[in-house]
Amino acid sequence: MVAASGGHIDRLHVIFELVRVEQADDPSAFRVGVQEYLVRCDDGAHANATLVWDDALLQLLAAARAPGSDPALLQDLGERLRRFLQPGRFAAAEDAISRAIAERRPALVEVVASAGELFALPWELVTIGRRHLGECPGVEVRHRWPGAHAIDPARPPAQEGGRLLVAWSRGGDPLGEALTIAAIAAAARAGGLSFE
């Protein structure tokens, strides 16, 4: 669904609403195999979309998350996700997004899903031509549950107090705890928070 954004008059807002056909009331009722979903279209109608959660897809998802993933593999995954959204009239959304990019207007693409497994998919990899949504300038991709809404970035979050736990890994990246803690302390100071 393509709509105007209330916060930014010229920002394109594209919404893909997805619901699992079987056990739609249970967000965690995932099963391996063929899953049918409904994708809401611009006119309010719903179209059927099928995704096969098989070993090939699960291995592709695991490989895509590995550091230094093969670009061809990422392209394949992006194409699969694009085909999955196609019944929801993705071509119209793709045209609108491409126009916004050409006009240097920001675009927000929201994936609203009530099926938990859909949040395991890297929607930023959906392809627009030969590019991924996540690499298109000015395009933001958001994932959210139905009924949940993002906090307006112009409004600062409420100060609730509390504690912050700092944890780090010594494996892989040699940043170390001193640099990690210094970066968090600097961000806290910049945000007006005390950090000890």
FENHUWO-V30623 format. One record per pair of residues at least 24 apart in sequence whose ideal C-beta (glycine too) atoms are under 8 Angstrom apart, sorted by sequence separation. I is the first residue (numbers start at 0). J is the second residue. D is the distance in Angstrom with one decimal. If there is no record, write none. Layout:
{{I/J/D} {I/J/D}}
This chain:
{{15/39/7.7} {108/132/6.0} {118/142/5.7} {163/187/7.8} {14/39/7.9} {31/57/7.9} {20/47/7.6} {100/127/8.0} {106/135/7.8} {97/127/6.3} {108/138/6.4} {110/140/7.3} {112/142/7.1} {17/48/7.4} {96/127/5.9} {97/128/7.3} {106/137/6.1} {107/138/8.0} {108/139/7.1} {109/140/7.9} {110/141/7.2} {113/144/6.8} {163/194/7.2} {105/137/4.6} {106/138/4.8} {107/139/5.1} {108/140/5.0} {109/141/4.8} {110/142/5.0} {111/143/5.6} {112/144/7.3} {113/145/5.3} {50/83/5.3} {103/136/7.6} {104/137/6.7} {105/138/7.6} {106/139/7.2} {108/141/7.2} {109/142/7.6} {110/143/7.6} {111/144/7.4} {112/145/7.8} {49/83/7.6} {93/127/5.6} {103/137/6.6} {105/139/7.1} {107/141/6.5} {109/143/6.3} {111/145/5.6} {48/83/5.5} {100/135/5.5} {48/84/6.9} {96/132/7.6} {100/136/6.5} {48/85/7.6} {100/137/6.4} {48/86/4.7} {99/137/7.0} {100/138/6.9} {0/39/6.2} {47/86/6.0} {48/87/6.6} {96/135/7.3} {99/138/7.8} {0/40/7.0} {1/41/6.2} {46/86/3.8} {80/120/6.3} {0/41/5.1} {46/87/5.5} {80/121/7.7} {84/125/6.8} {46/88/7.4} {80/122/6.7} {96/138/6.6} {80/124/6.3} {81/125/5.3} {76/121/6.8} {80/125/4.6} {81/126/5.0} {38/84/6.6} {80/126/7.7} {40/87/5.6} {41/88/6.2} {77/124/4.0} {38/86/5.6} {39/87/6.8} {40/88/5.2} {76/124/5.3} {77/125/5.6} {78/126/5.5} {38/87/3.3} {77/126/3.9} {41/91/6.7} {73/124/5.8} {74/126/6.8} {77/131/5.2} {74/129/7.6} {64/121/7.9} {63/121/6.2} {73/131/7.1} {60/119/6.7} {60/120/7.4} {60/121/7.5} {63/124/7.1} {52/116/7.1} {15/84/5.9} {15/87/5.9} {15/92/7.7} {36/114/6.9} {13/92/4.8} {34/114/7.9} {36/117/7.7} {13/95/6.5} {34/116/7.6} {13/96/6.4} {11/95/5.8} {11/96/6.6} {29/114/7.1} {28/114/7.9} {29/115/6.4} {11/98/8.0} {26/113/5.9} {29/116/4.1} {11/99/4.3} {26/114/6.1} {27/115/5.1} {26/115/4.5} {1/91/6.8} {23/113/6.7} {1/92/5.9} {23/114/7.8} {11/104/6.2} {13/106/6.7} {15/108/7.5} {17/110/6.9} {1/95/5.0} {10/104/6.5} {11/105/7.3} {12/106/7.6} {13/107/7.1} {14/108/8.0} {15/109/7.1} {17/111/7.0} {18/112/7.5} {19/113/7.2} {9/104/5.2} {10/105/4.6} {11/106/4.1} {12/107/5.0} {13/108/4.7} {14/109/4.8} {15/110/5.1} {16/111/4.7} {17/112/4.5} {18/113/5.0} {19/114/4.0} {9/105/7.7} {10/106/6.8} {11/107/7.0} {13/109/7.1} {15/111/6.9} {16/112/7.7} {17/113/7.4} {18/114/6.6} {10/107/6.1} {12/109/7.2} {14/111/6.1} {17/114/6.7} {7/105/6.4} {17/117/5.7} {4/107/6.2} {26/144/7.9} {16/145/7.3} {6/151/6.4} {6/153/7.4}}
